[in-house]
Amino acid sequence: MKLQFLAGHFLKEYDPTIEEGYRKECCVDGRNVVVDVNVGYQEDYATINPAPYAKSDGFIFVFSVCDRSSLDSLGRRKEEIVKIKNGSPVSMVLCGNKRDIQSERVISVEEAQSVAS
């Protein structure tokens, strides 16, 4: 998903690891914005540096509809960011990935909506 956004192509096989972030400039509603893409939250690296999160205006959270732990950890990450933002307004978007693998789906739309609210 990261490569699709950044480079315009999708890899069928991808080995996720802790990587450095990526940056892309986009035009949103006629405004130039910089999108910093952090590769992902992994439980092994549970402590986050709050500085970049405090400066961010919005977040896109991606989880696998086939992996309950991905939604659970995402919910915890969302709570951490709300604390870091300390009452400052912040936009958050929740994206369910792997919807095409219905036979392995374990998270319902309703569950995801509950975490999103």
CNS distance restraints for C-alpha pairs under 8 A (distance, minus, plus):
assign (resid   1 and name CA) (resid   5 and name CA) 6.34 0.50 0.50
assign (resid   1 and name CA) (resid  10 and name CA) 6.73 0.50 0.50
assign (resid   2 and name CA) (resid   6 and name CA) 6.11 0.50 0.50
assign (resid   2 and name CA) (resid  37 and name CA) 7.60 0.50 0.50
assign (resid   2 and name CA) (resid  39 and name CA) 7.50 0.50 0.50
assign (resid   3 and name CA) (resid   7 and name CA) 5.29 0.50 0.50
assign (resid   3 and name CA) (resid   8 and name CA) 6.59 0.50 0.50
assign (resid   3 and name CA) (resid   9 and name CA) 6.09 0.50 0.50
assign (resid   3 and name CA) (resid  10 and name CA) 6.03 0.50 0.50
assign (resid   3 and name CA) (resid  11 and name CA) 7.45 0.50 0.50
assign (resid   4 and name CA) (resid   8 and name CA) 4.54 0.50 0.50
assign (resid   4 and name CA) (resid   9 and name CA) 4.49 0.50 0.50
assign (resid   4 and name CA) (resid  10 and name CA) 4.85 0.50 0.50
assign (resid   4 and name CA) (resid  11 and name CA) 7.96 0.50 0.50
assign (resid   5 and name CA) (resid   9 and name CA) 7.67 0.50 0.50
assign (resid   6 and name CA) (resid  24 and name CA) 6.62 0.50 0.50
assign (resid  18 and name CA) (resid  39 and name CA) 7.00 0.50 0.50
assign (resid  18 and name CA) (resid  40 and name CA) 7.38 0.50 0.50
assign (resid  18 and name CA) (resid  42 and name CA) 7.99 0.50 0.50
assign (resid  19 and name CA) (resid  39 and name CA) 6.19 0.50 0.50
assign (resid  20 and name CA) (resid  38 and name CA) 7.08 0.50 0.50
assign (resid  20 and name CA) (resid  39 and name CA) 6.99 0.50 0.50
assign (resid  21 and name CA) (resid  36 and name CA) 6.76 0.50 0.50
assign (resid  21 and name CA) (resid  37 and name CA) 5.41 0.50 0.50
assign (resid  21 and name CA) (resid  38 and name CA) 4.47 0.50 0.50
assign (resid  21 and name CA) (resid  39 and name CA) 5.92 0.50 0.50
assign (resid  22 and name CA) (resid  36 and name CA) 5.74 0.50 0.50
assign (resid  22 and name CA) (resid  37 and name CA) 4.94 0.50 0.50
assign (resid  22 and name CA) (resid  38 and name CA) 6.55 0.50 0.50
assign (resid  22 and name CA) (resid  39 and name CA) 7.89 0.50 0.50
assign (resid  23 and name CA) (resid  34 and name CA) 6.82 0.50 0.50
assign (resid  23 and name CA) (resid  35 and name CA) 5.60 0.50 0.50
assign (resid  23 and name CA) (resid  36 and name CA) 4.49 0.50 0.50
assign (resid  23 and name CA) (resid  37 and name CA) 5.94 0.50 0.50
assign (resid  24 and name CA) (resid  34 and name CA) 5.86 0.50 0.50
assign (resid  24 and name CA) (resid  35 and name CA) 5.24 0.50 0.50
assign (resid  24 and name CA) (resid  36 and name CA) 6.62 0.50 0.50
assign (resid  24 and name CA) (resid  37 and name CA) 7.94 0.50 0.50
assign (resid  25 and name CA) (resid  32 and name CA) 6.88 0.50 0.50
assign (resid  25 and name CA) (resid  33 and name CA) 5.76 0.50 0.50
assign (resid  25 and name CA) (resid  34 and name CA) 4.54 0.50 0.50
assign (resid  25 and name CA) (resid  35 and name CA) 6.10 0.50 0.50
assign (resid  26 and name CA) (resid  32 and name CA) 5.73 0.50 0.50
assign (resid  26 and name CA) (resid  33 and name CA) 5.41 0.50 0.50
assign (resid  26 and name CA) (resid  34 and name CA) 6.32 0.50 0.50
assign (resid  26 and name CA) (resid  35 and name CA) 7.18 0.50 0.50
assign (resid  27 and name CA) (resid  31 and name CA) 5.31 0.50 0.50
assign (resid  27 and name CA) (resid  32 and name CA) 4.48 0.50 0.50
assign (resid  27 and name CA) (resid  33 and name CA) 6.05 0.50 0.50
assign (resid  28 and name CA) (resid  32 and name CA) 6.36 0.50 0.50
assign (resid  28 and name CA) (resid  33 and name CA) 6.80 0.50 0.50
assign (resid  41 and name CA) (resid  45 and name CA) 7.21 0.50 0.50
assign (resid  41 and name CA) (resid  46 and name CA) 7.40 0.50 0.50
assign (resid  42 and name CA) (resid  46 and name CA) 6.50 0.50 0.50
assign (resid  43 and name CA) (resid  73 and name CA) 7.61 0.50 0.50
assign (resid  49 and name CA) (resid  53 and name CA) 7.70 0.50 0.50
assign (resid  50 and name CA) (resid  54 and name CA) 6.02 0.50 0.50
assign (resid  50 and name CA) (resid  84 and name CA) 6.36 0.50 0.50
assign (resid  51 and name CA) (resid  55 and name CA) 6.62 0.50 0.50
assign (resid  52 and name CA) (resid  56 and name CA) 6.42 0.50 0.50
assign (resid  53 and name CA) (resid  81 and name CA) 6.81 0.50 0.50
assign (resid  53 and name CA) (resid  84 and name CA) 7.11 0.50 0.50
assign (resid  53 and name CA) (resid  85 and name CA) 7.52 0.50 0.50
assign (resid  54 and name CA) (resid  81 and name CA) 7.88 0.50 0.50
assign (resid  54 and name CA) (resid  84 and name CA) 5.94 0.50 0.50
assign (resid  54 and name CA) (resid  85 and name CA) 5.42 0.50 0.50
assign (resid  56 and name CA) (resid  90 and name CA) 7.90 0.50 0.50
assign (resid  57 and name CA) (resid  89 and name CA) 7.66 0.50 0.50
assign (resid  57 and name CA) (resid  90 and name CA) 5.39 0.50 0.50
assign (resid  57 and name CA) (resid  91 and name CA) 6.51 0.50 0.50
assign (resid  58 and name CA) (resid  90 and name CA) 5.37 0.50 0.50
assign (resid  58 and name CA) (resid  91 and name CA) 4.42 0.50 0.50
assign (resid  58 and name CA) (resid  92 and name CA) 5.60 0.50 0.50
assign (resid  59 and name CA) (resid  90 and name CA) 7.78 0.50 0.50
assign (resid  59 and name CA) (resid  91 and name CA) 6.27 0.50 0.50
assign (resid  59 and name CA) (resid  92 and name CA) 4.76 0.50 0.50
assign (resid  59 and name CA) (resid  93 and name CA) 6.27 0.50 0.50
assign (resid  60 and name CA) (resid  92 and name CA) 5.79 0.50 0.50
assign (resid  60 and name CA) (resid  93 and name CA) 4.69 0.50 0.50
assign (resid  60 and name CA) (resid  94 and name CA) 5.97 0.50 0.50
assign (resid  60 and name CA) (resid  95 and name CA) 7.18 0.50 0.50
assign (resid  61 and name CA) (resid  74 and name CA) 6.93 0.50 0.50
assign (resid  61 and name CA) (resid  92 and name CA) 7.39 0.50 0.50
assign (resid  61 and name CA) (resid  93 and name CA) 6.05 0.50 0.50
assign (resid  61 and name CA) (resid  94 and name CA) 4.84 0.50 0.50
assign (resid  61 and name CA) (resid  95 and name CA) 5.97 0.50 0.50
assign (resid  62 and name CA) (resid  74 and name CA) 7.89 0.50 0.50
assign (resid  62 and name CA) (resid  94 and name CA) 6.07 0.50 0.50
assign (resid  62 and name CA) (resid  95 and name CA) 4.72 0.50 0.50
assign (resid  62 and name CA) (resid  96 and name CA) 5.93 0.50 0.50
assign (resid  62 and name CA) (resid  97 and name CA) 6.56 0.50 0.50
assign (resid  63 and name CA) (resid  67 and name CA) 7.74 0.50 0.50
assign (resid  63 and name CA) (resid  70 and name CA) 5.34 0.50 0.50
assign (resid  63 and name CA) (resid  71 and name CA) 5.61 0.50 0.50
assign (resid  63 and name CA) (resid  74 and name CA) 7.15 0.50 0.50
assign (resid  63 and name CA) (resid  94 and name CA) 7.83 0.50 0.50
assign (resid  63 and name CA) (resid  95 and name CA) 6.40 0.50 0.50
assign (resid  63 and name CA) (resid  96 and name CA) 5.24 0.50 0.50
assign (resid  63 and name CA) (resid  97 and name CA) 5.78 0.50 0.50
assign (resid  64 and name CA) (resid  68 and name CA) 7.60 0.50 0.50
assign (resid  64 and name CA) (resid  70 and name CA) 6.14 0.50 0.50
assign (resid  64 and name CA) (resid  71 and name CA) 7.18 0.50 0.50
assign (resid  64 and name CA) (resid  96 and name CA) 5.77 0.50 0.50
assign (resid  64 and name CA) (resid  97 and name CA) 4.76 0.50 0.50
assign (resid  64 and name CA) (resid  98 and name CA) 5.82 0.50 0.50
assign (resid  64 and name CA) (resid  99 and name CA) 7.98 0.50 0.50
assign (resid  65 and name CA) (resid  71 and name CA) 7.87 0.50 0.50
assign (resid  65 and name CA) (resid  96 and name CA) 5.79 0.50 0.50
assign (resid  65 and name CA) (resid  97 and name CA) 6.03 0.50 0.50
assign (resid  65 and name CA) (resid  98 and name CA) 6.11 0.50 0.50
assign (resid  65 and name CA) (resid  99 and name CA) 6.39 0.50 0.50
assign (resid  65 and name CA) (resid 105 and name CA) 5.45 0.50 0.50
assign (resid  65 and name CA) (resid 106 and name CA) 6.10 0.50 0.50
assign (resid  65 and name CA) (resid 107 and name CA) 5.10 0.50 0.50
assign (resid  65 and name CA) (resid 108 and name CA) 7.59 0.50 0.50
assign (resid  66 and name CA) (resid  98 and name CA) 6.95 0.50 0.50
assign (resid  66 and name CA) (resid 101 and name CA) 7.68 0.50 0.50
assign (resid  66 and name CA) (resid 104 and name CA) 5.43 0.50 0.50
assign (resid  66 and name CA) (resid 105 and name CA) 4.40 0.50 0.50
assign (resid  66 and name CA) (resid 106 and name CA) 5.20 0.50 0.50
assign (resid  66 and name CA) (resid 107 and name CA) 6.64 0.50 0.50
assign (resid  67 and name CA) (resid  71 and name CA) 7.20 0.50 0.50
assign (resid  67 and name CA) (resid 105 and name CA) 7.72 0.50 0.50
assign (resid  67 and name CA) (resid 106 and name CA) 6.65 0.50 0.50
assign (resid  67 and name CA) (resid 107 and name CA) 7.51 0.50 0.50
assign (resid  68 and name CA) (resid  72 and name CA) 6.33 0.50 0.50
assign (resid  68 and name CA) (resid 106 and name CA) 6.60 0.50 0.50
assign (resid  68 and name CA) (resid 107 and name CA) 6.49 0.50 0.50
assign (resid  69 and name CA) (resid  73 and name CA) 6.02 0.50 0.50
assign (resid  70 and name CA) (resid  74 and name CA) 6.09 0.50 0.50
assign (resid  71 and name CA) (resid  75 and name CA) 6.22 0.50 0.50
assign (resid  71 and name CA) (resid 112 and name CA) 7.62 0.50 0.50
assign (resid  72 and name CA) (resid  76 and name CA) 6.62 0.50 0.50
assign (resid  73 and name CA) (resid  77 and name CA) 6.19 0.50 0.50
assign (resid  74 and name CA) (resid  78 and name CA) 6.10 0.50 0.50
assign (resid  75 and name CA) (resid  79 and name CA) 6.41 0.50 0.50
assign (resid  75 and name CA) (resid 115 and name CA) 6.23 0.50 0.50
assign (resid  76 and name CA) (resid  80 and name CA) 6.35 0.50 0.50
assign (resid  77 and name CA) (resid  81 and name CA) 6.31 0.50 0.50
assign (resid  78 and name CA) (resid  82 and name CA) 6.32 0.50 0.50
assign (resid  79 and name CA) (resid  83 and name CA) 6.39 0.50 0.50
assign (resid  80 and name CA) (resid  84 and name CA) 6.23 0.50 0.50
assign (resid  81 and name CA) (resid  85 and name CA) 6.02 0.50 0.50
assign (resid  82 and name CA) (resid  86 and name CA) 6.39 0.50 0.50
assign (resid  82 and name CA) (resid  87 and name CA) 7.27 0.50 0.50
assign (resid  83 and name CA) (resid  87 and name CA) 7.65 0.50 0.50
assign (resid  85 and name CA) (resid  89 and name CA) 7.57 0.50 0.50
assign (resid  85 and name CA) (resid  90 and name CA) 7.55 0.50 0.50
assign (resid  93 and name CA) (resid 116 and name CA) 7.62 0.50 0.50
assign (resid  94 and name CA) (resid 112 and name CA) 7.93 0.50 0.50
assign (resid  94 and name CA) (resid 116 and name CA) 6.19 0.50 0.50
assign (resid  96 and name CA) (resid 112 and name CA) 7.81 0.50 0.50
assign (resid  99 and name CA) (resid 105 and name CA) 7.44 0.50 0.50
assign (resid 101 and name CA) (resid 105 and name CA) 6.57 0.50 0.50
assign (resid 107 and name CA) (resid 111 and name CA) 6.31 0.50 0.50
assign (resid 107 and name CA) (resid 112 and name CA) 6.98 0.50 0.50
assign (resid 108 and name CA) (resid 112 and name CA) 6.49 0.50 0.50
assign (resid 109 and name CA) (resid 113 and name CA) 6.13 0.50 0.50
assign (resid 110 and name CA) (resid 114 and name CA) 6.17 0.50 0.50
assign (resid 111 and name CA) (resid 115 and name CA) 6.53 0.50 0.50
assign (resid 112 and name CA) (resid 116 and name CA) 6.16 0.50 0.50
assign (resid 113 and name CA) (resid 117 and name CA) 6.23 0.50 0.50
